[in-house]
């Protein structure tokens, strides 16, 4: 299985990382909620060592609810009590020395050990109450961050029509096909590298009942209607984190 994933690289703009991958997990039942935002607003919230990436002059933020499963280190069985959990990501799109990737504003998860471990690895994880249910073909996702935060997300989504691969020159391809992410801690920049097969997605009917994951931004930051996509699952490989600055 992993050899097949590693041999499938034509969709990448950059070579696979050097050395063996470190860990793997599977992402399941993902909703992508992409929203356009003003460049001048979002630039203030990313580290100065990163450059905001844009598509046709627009910046974007994406909220992604999904389930993680079968998380395990290389050549080892799944981690007890930690191999499966629910997650909610908020990310934007950046470049570092010309390499495109992702910068996470937050990652919420419903397993405290996953949160603590990821925080040690420099990622901005938060502990949250999260539920994901499926009724017929519709998924219902509900997340409330623990503590005094107002970060909440509640909505439902259902894939429609046939699955397809986005065109390489499309906005959707630009948003989805990202294989590097950066985190920032104590004035240092860190890079993670991942790999998976090309995204195959569905159009989706989504109803967002409550969304307050962008409360750290000024009001009315989102300047257009969101774009939604759904993906059934994706097996992902992770390489060791590296300090780059």
C-alpha positions in Angstrom: 0.0 0.0 0.0 2.7 2.5 1.0 4.9 1.7 -1.9 2.0 2.5 -4.2 1.4 5.8 -2.6 5.1 6.7 -2.8 5.3 5.9 -6.5 2.3 8.2 -7.3 4.0 11.6 -7.5 3.0 13.2 -10.9 0.5 15.5 -9.1 3.3 17.1 -6.9 5.0 20.3 -7.8 8.0 19.4 -5.6 9.9 16.1 -5.1 9.2 13.8 -2.2 11.2 14.6 0.9 14.5 12.9 1.5 14.6 9.9 3.9 11.9 7.6 5.1 8.5 8.8 6.2 7.9 8.8 10.0 4.2 8.1 10.5 0.9 7.6 8.8 -2.8 8.2 9.3 -6.0 8.1 7.4 -8.3 11.1 6.9 -12.0 10.3 6.5 -15.2 12.2 5.5 -13.6 15.6 5.0 -15.6 18.7 4.3 -13.6 21.6 2.8 -15.1 25.0 3.4 -13.0 27.6 1.5 -13.6 31.3 2.0 -12.0 34.3 0.3 -10.4 36.9 2.6 -8.7 40.3 2.0 -4.9 40.0 1.6 -4.2 43.0 3.8 -6.2 41.5 6.6 -4.8 38.0 6.7 -1.2 39.0 6.2 -1.1 40.3 9.7 -1.8 36.9 11.1 1.0 34.8 9.5 4.7 34.8 10.6 6.8 37.4 8.9 9.1 34.6 7.6 6.2 33.3 5.4 4.7 34.9 2.4 0.9 34.8 1.8 0.0 32.7 -1.2 -2.8 33.9 -3.4 -4.8 32.7 -6.4 -5.7 35.4 -9.0 -5.1 38.1 -6.4 -7.3 36.5 -3.7 -6.3 35.0 -0.3 -8.2 32.1 1.2 -9.0 30.5 4.5 -10.2 26.9 4.7 -12.1 25.2 7.6 -12.0 21.3 7.5 -13.9 19.0 9.8 -13.0 15.3 9.5 -12.1 12.1 11.2 -8.5 10.7 11.7 -8.1 7.0 11.9 -5.4 4.3 11.9 -2.7 6.7 13.1 0.6 4.9 13.7 4.4 5.2 13.5 6.2 3.6 10.6 6.4 -0.2 10.9 4.4 -0.2 14.2 0.8 -1.0 15.1 -1.8 1.8 15.7 -1.2 3.8 18.9 -3.6 2.6 21.7 -6.3 5.2 22.6 -4.8 7.6 20.1 -5.2 6.1 16.7 -8.6 7.6 16.0 -10.1 11.0 16.8 -12.1 13.9 15.3 -10.4 17.0 14.1 -11.3 20.5 12.9 -8.6 22.6 11.1 -8.5 26.3 10.1 -5.7 27.1 7.6 -4.5 29.6 5.1 -2.1 29.3 2.1 1.5 30.5 2.2 4.9 30.2 0.6 8.4 29.9 2.0 11.3 30.5 -0.4 9.0 29.8 -3.3 7.6 26.5 -1.9 3.8 26.5 -1.5 2.1 25.1 1.5 -0.2 25.7 4.5 -0.2 27.6 7.7 -2.6 26.5 10.4 -4.3 29.0 12.6 -5.8 26.2 14.7 -6.4 22.5 14.9 -9.1 21.2 17.3 -9.2 17.6 18.4 -11.3 15.5 20.8 -8.4 13.5 22.2 -6.4 15.3 24.9 -3.3 13.1 24.3 -3.3 14.0 20.6 -3.6 17.7 21.5 -0.7 17.6 23.9 1.5 15.6 21.6 0.9 17.9 18.7 1.6 21.0 20.8 5.0 19.5 21.8 5.6 19.3 18.0 4.8 23.0 17.6 1.3 22.7 16.1 -1.5 24.9 17.5 -3.8 22.2 18.7 -6.8 22.8 21.0 -8.9 20.4 23.0 -12.6 20.3 22.0 -15.8 18.5 22.4 -16.5 17.1 18.9 -19.2 14.9 17.5 -19.6 13.4 14.0 -22.6 11.4 13.0 -23.9 10.1 9.7 -27.6 9.6 8.8 -28.1 8.1 5.4 -25.8 10.1 3.2 -25.5 13.2 5.4 -22.8 14.0 7.9 -23.4 16.1 11.0 -20.4 17.7 12.6 -20.5 19.7 15.9 -17.4 21.1 17.6 -17.0 23.4 20.7 -13.6 24.2 22.0 -13.1 23.7 25.7 -12.3 26.6 28.0 -13.3 30.2 27.5 -12.9 30.2 23.8 -15.8 31.0 21.5 -14.5 28.7 18.8 -17.4 26.6 17.6 -18.5 24.9 14.4 -21.8 23.1 13.6 -23.0 22.0 10.3 -24.1 19.2 8.0 -22.9 18.1 4.6 -23.7 15.6 1.9 -21.7 14.7 -1.2 -23.6 15.0 -4.5 -23.0 13.9 -8.1 -19.9 12.0 -9.2 -16.4 12.2 -7.7 -13.8 14.0 -9.9 -10.2 15.1 -10.0 -9.9 18.9 -10.2 -8.2 20.4 -13.2 -4.5 21.3 -12.5 -5.0 25.0 -13.3 -8.2 25.4 -11.2 -8.7 27.1 -7.9 -9.8 23.8 -6.3 -6.5 22.1 -7.3 -4.6 25.1 -5.9 -6.4 24.9 -2.6 -6.2 21.1 -2.2 -2.8 19.9 -3.5 -0.6 21.1 -0.6 2.3 19.0 0.7 4.2 21.2 3.1 3.0 23.0 6.3 4.7 25.4 8.5 4.4 26.2 12.2 6.0 29.0 14.3 7.2 28.9 17.9 9.6 31.0 19.9 10.7 33.0 16.8 11.6 29.8 15.0 9.9 28.4 11.8 9.3 24.6 11.4 8.4 22.6 8.3 6.4 19.4 8.0 6.3 17.4 4.8 3.5 15.0 3.8 2.5 13.0 0.8 -0.7 11.3 -0.4 -2.3 10.5 -3.7 -4.1 13.2 -5.6 -7.4 14.5 -4.2 -10.6 13.0 -5.7 -13.5 15.1 -4.5 -17.3 15.6 -4.7 -19.4 18.7 -4.9 -21.4 19.0 -1.7 -24.6 20.4 -0.3 -23.7 22.0 3.1 -25.6 23.8 5.8 -23.6 25.7 8.3 -25.6 26.3 11.4 -23.0 28.0 13.5 -19.4 28.9 12.7 -17.1 31.0 15.0 -13.7 29.6 14.1 -12.5 32.9 12.7 -13.3 35.0 15.7 -9.6 36.0 15.9 -10.1 38.0 12.7 -11.9 41.3 12.4 -15.6 41.2 11.7 -16.7 40.8 8.1 -13.3 39.4 7.0 -14.8 36.9 4.7 -15.5 38.8 1.4 -17.4 36.2 -0.6 -19.5 33.0 -0.5 -17.6 29.9 0.6 -16.9 27.0 -1.8 -17.5 23.5 -0.5 -16.0 20.1 -1.4 -16.1 16.7 0.1 -13.6 13.9 0.1 -14.2 10.3 1.3 -10.8 9.3 2.6 -7.1 9.8 2.1 -4.1 7.8 3.4 -1.3 10.3 4.4 2.4 9.9 5.1 4.3 12.2 7.3 8.0 13.0 7.4 9.9 14.3 10.5 9.5 18.0 11.4 12.4 20.2 10.5 13.5 23.6 11.9 14.1 25.8 8.8 14.7 29.2 10.5 
